[in-house]
């Protein structure tokens, strides 16, 4: 009880979540009256980041930096525009389609929203779309970032759950494509209802020129995902190959990337990676404290009185995680929930940890688009000037179909495991 009170108090005064987890662990050890636990404290932190799979995180982030600096993002948008821009609500489709392609490179919801909002919202506004809708749609497009590989959240989950990073990345492919399809259905219905505009139709020559200019940029996600699916590389190796591919495409095809800018990009990627890795180290301490305090066992006993089978457990988990995701960011949310819920899911209900991981990540990402925090909405608002509250209201259909996907994934595990060997 004292540890919980200390954790909440520290978090409420604005201390970063990683430090909250570390300080709460110190309070627990002090309250337990067993000072010998302090000797294991640094070992637990080091053990949390002593994983080969975590090398993929800075590499995936660096790919995003190179892609953005090399003009690759803009060309992917132009490629999407060439094929679906002329249908009713075409720019809305382009927004989601471009987000799907970009997410296969960036892997971060907030970074993706920040980049795509700068590109898509002004163009949609120019074509007659409401700015609030355009910004909100871009925020929902950012949901695809942590689902379609590569995904920093899947890498972190893999380390926490001790499962293959490659398996987790592959497990996100079908759910990501399904979510994109559900978003398309929403746009089609809303396009008819609100009479969304059409972009000018491109000629065959213009489309060919766009494909010629942007086509090679698709080699980056193909290299990353293809090398994993084919078994030629694991997640970390594919991230390294993808980094090289992004640099070569940006330097020799788009010709907007310069190797002289690489140190600056590596520095930014290193800073963000350090934040993520510190959270992972704090998670190791937090998990250790939870297990020592028998929190998972007590939670399991309570859940078993409510959930009688795997389906009811998954549906209950959806509700719990969605509530947690509304107030806590994605990776800290993983850190706080996976050590408690995963043993229950696998040992008591026999749920595949990879299937459970997909449901957990999508839930927590959806929390980034839900009040009261809604971090992705605030990122989009900072870039575009739209109001976060209004964004949530005008994009409620996308929230609804995201919840439908979560229910489907909970009922049918093969949707996330079909491609996993």
N, C-alpha and C positions, 0 to 999 in steps of 0.2 A: 504493500500500500504506500509506504514511504517513497519507494522508487518510482511508482506511477505518479505520485503527487509532484515529486521533484522533476520528472520528465515533462509533465504538463506545464509546470511553473516556468521551467527554463525555456520551453518552446514559446510560451505566451509572451515572454519579454523580447522575443525576436532573435534568439540565438539560432544560428543555422542548424538544420536537422542533424547533420553529422556530429556536431559537437554535442547536441542534445543527447544523442545515443551514447556517446562516450562518457559524458558526465553522469548520465543516469546509471551507467554501469559502475562508475566509481561510488556513487551513492549507495548502490545495492551492496557492494562489497563491504563498504564501511558499516552499513546497517546489519549485515550478516554476522559481524563479529569475527570474521575469518580473514585476517590480513594476509595470509599466505596466498589468497587468490590474486593479490596484486602482482605476484611474480608471474602469473600466467597471462596477465592482461596484455602486455606488449606482444607476447607470442601469439595470442589470439588475433590481434590486429594484423600482424605480419602474415599469419596463415591465411587471412581473408583475401589478401591480394597476391599470394604466392600461387598463381594459376596461369598456365600458358595461354588459356583462352582469353584472358583479359587483355592480351597484347592487341587483339582485334579492335578494341575500343578506340585508341588514338589513331589507328590506321583508318577506320571508317570515318572518323571525324575529319581527318586530313583529306580524304577523298572528297568530302563535301566542300571543304575550303577550296581545293583545287578546281572542282567543278564550277563553283560559283565565280571564282576569279577568272576562269577560262572561258566564260560566256556560254558554257554548256547548258545551263538552266534555261537561258533565253531561247536557245535553238530547240530544246525539247518542247517548249511552249509553242513555238512556231510550227513544229512538226505536228503537234496535236491539232493546231488551228487549221492546218491544211486539209485534214480529213473530216472533222466534225464541226468546224466553225460555222458552216453555212446552214445547219439545221436550226429549228427554233430552240432558243436557249443555248445556242452553240458555244458561246464563251463560258457558260456554266459547265458544260461537258468538258471543255478544254481545261478549265480550272482543275477539275477532278482527275482527268486523264493525265495532265502534266504532273499533278501531285503524285499520281501513282508511279510514273516513271522516275520522278525526282526522288521519291521515297525509297526506291530501290538502290539509291546511292547515298542519300543523307542519313536516314535511319533515326532522325531525331524530330519529334513533333514540333517543338518550339522553334528550332532552327529552320525547319521547313516553312512554318507559318511566316516567320520573319522575312524569309527570302521571297516566297511566292506572293505574299501580300503586296510587296513593293512592285512586283511585275504585273500581277493579274488585276488587282482592285482598280488602279487608275484606268486600265484598258476597258474593264467592264463598265465603269462609271461613264467613260466616254461613249460607250455604245448604248447607254440608256438604262443600265441596271442600277438599282438602289445600292448606294454605297454600303449600307449596313448589311444587306443580304450578301453582297460580294465579299465583304470582310469575313462574315460568319461562315460562308461557304468555304473560303480559303482555310479558315480555322479547322473545319471538319475534314478538309482535304489533308491537313496535317496529321490527322489520326492515322493515316496510312503509313506514316513514317516509321513508327515503332512496330508495325505489323508485318509489312512486306520487307524481306531481307534486303540489306543488312539492318540490324536493329540493335542499338546499344542496350535497350531494356531486355531483349532476349539473351544477350551476352551475360548481363548481370544476373538474370534469372538462372541461366545455365550454371553459373558458378555457385549460386546459392543452393540450387537443387542437385548439383553434382550430376548433370546430364550433358550430353554432347551438344556443343554450341551449334554444330552443323545441323543436327536434328531439329533443334529449336528454330533455326532460321528457315529451314525447309517447311516446318509445320505451320509457319505463318503465311505461306504463299496462297493456299486456297482460301483461308479466311479473308486475306487482303483483297483478293479478286472478287469474292462474294460481296464484301462491303462496298467495293467500287461499283458493282452491279446494282446494289440496293440504292446507292446514292444516285445512279443514273435514272432509276425508276422514279425517285423523288423529283428529280429535275424535270423529267418528262411530264409528270402530272402537274407540277407547279408551272411549267412552261406554258401549258395549255390554259391553265386557270388565270395566270397573270399576263399572258400574251408576251412572253419574253421575246426580245428582238433576235433577228438573224444577222449574222455577219455576211458581208459580200462573198459570193461564191468565187473560189479561185479557179483559174483555168488549169487545164492539164499541164501546160508548160510551167505555170507558177508552182503547182504541186510538185512536179518533178524537180524543180530547182530547190524547193524547200527540203525535199527528201535527200537530195544530193548534199545539201549543206548540213543537215542535221542528222542524217542516218548514222554516220560513224560514231556519234555521241552515244548511241544505244549499245555500242560495244562494251561500255563500262558495266552496266548491269548484267549484260550477257556473260561477261567474263566472270563477274562475282558469283552470280547464281549458277551459271553453267558449270563452273569448275567444282562447285559443291555438289550439285546434282549428279555430275558424271563421276564423282569420286576421285577426281584428279587432285583435289586440294581440300584441306579442311577450312574452317571458317577464317582462321588467322592467316593462313597462306593465301586464301582468295582475297582477303583484304589487302594484303601486300601487292598482289598482282593487280587488283583494281586500282590501287594508288598509282602504280606505274602506268596503267592504261589511261587513267584520267590525265596524268601529266603529259603523256604523249599526244593524246587527242587535243588537249588544250593548247599545247605548244605548236604542233605541226599541222593540225587541221583547222581549228578555230583561230589559231595564232593570236589568242588574247592572253595566254598564260606565259609568264616569263619565269625562268628558273631563279632569277634574282629575287623574286618575291617569295620563294619557297621557305626561307628561314622565318619570315614574318608569319606565314601560314602555319608552319610547324609550331611556332610559339603559341599561337591562338589555340591550336589543337591540343597542345600540351597542357595549357591552363585548364581547358574544359575537361580534359582527361583526368587531370589531378583532382578536380572536384569530384568526378564520378568515382575514382578509385578510392578517395578518402571515405566516401559514403560506403563503399564495399567493405573497407577495413572496419569502419564503425559497425557495419552490419554483422561482421563476424563476432565482435564483442557482444553486441546486442543478442544475437542468437545463443551464444554461450551462456549469457546471463539468464535468458528465458528457459533454456534447458535445465540449468542448475536450479532454477526456482520452480521447476515442474509446471510451468505455465502451459505448454502444449498438452500435457496430460489432463490438466484441469479443464482446458478449453474443449478437448476431445470428449470428455465426460458430459459436458453441457450440450455440445452439438449432437451427440448421439441420442439425447432425449428429445431433440427437435427433428433431426433428419434421420429417417429410417432406412434410406437406400441412397445409392450414388446420385441419382437424378435430383432428389430433394436436397441432398447436400450441395450439389452444384448450384441449384437455384438459390439456396440460402447464401452461398458464397458470393453469388452475383450481387445480391442486395448489400451484403456487408462491404464488399470491395467498392461498389459504386458509391456508397456513403463515405468510405475512407478516401476514395479518389477525389471527392469534391473539395476536400480541405487539405490534402497532402499531395505533393508532386509525385510523378510516376516512380522514379527510382527509390526515393525514400519510402514510398508506399510498398514497393516490393520488399524492401529491407525489413519493414515492420510486420508484414503479413505472412510472407512465405515461410519463415521458420516456424510459425505457429500452425498455419493451415496445411502446408504440404505434407507433413507426417500423417496428419489425420486423413487427408485425401488418399494417400498411397497405401498406408498400413491398415486403415480401418475400412475404407470404401473401395480399395483396389483400383483407383483411378490412375491412368497413365500420367506420369509427371510432366510429359511433354504436352499432352492435351490440357492438363491443368494449367500449365504455364501460359498457353495461348489465351485461355479464358481470363486468367489473372491480368495479363498485360493489357488486353482490350478493355477490361473493366477500368483499370487505373487510367488508361489513356482517355477513355470516355469521361472520367472524372475531371480531366483537364478542360473539358468543355461544359462543365456543369457548375452552377452557383454553389457556394458563395465565392470560390476562388476562380475557377475557369481560366487557368493561366494562359491557354492558347488564345482565348478571346482578348485578354489583356495585351498579349503580344501583338495581335492583329490591330487592336485599338491604338496602341502606341505608334504603329506604322502608318495607319490610315486615318486616324481621328474619329472613327466610328465609336458608338457607345456599346460597351460589353453587354449590358442588360438587354438592349434591343437586339443585339446579335443573337442571343440565346432564344428570344421569342420568335424571331423570323425564321430561324433554322430548326424549330422544334421537330419537323418531319424527319430530319436527319438523325436527331437524337432517338426518335422512335424506331427507325429501321436499325440503328446500331444496337438497341436493346433486343430487337427481334433476332439479330445475328447471334447475340450472346445466348439467347434461349436455344436457338438451333444448335449451336456448338455444345451447349450443355447436354442436349438430348442425343446428339449424334456425334460421338467422338471421332468417327472416321473422317469428318470434314477437316479436321486438323492433322490426322495421322495418315491419311491416304498416301501421301508422297514420302513418308518417313520409312526407311528400310527397317 
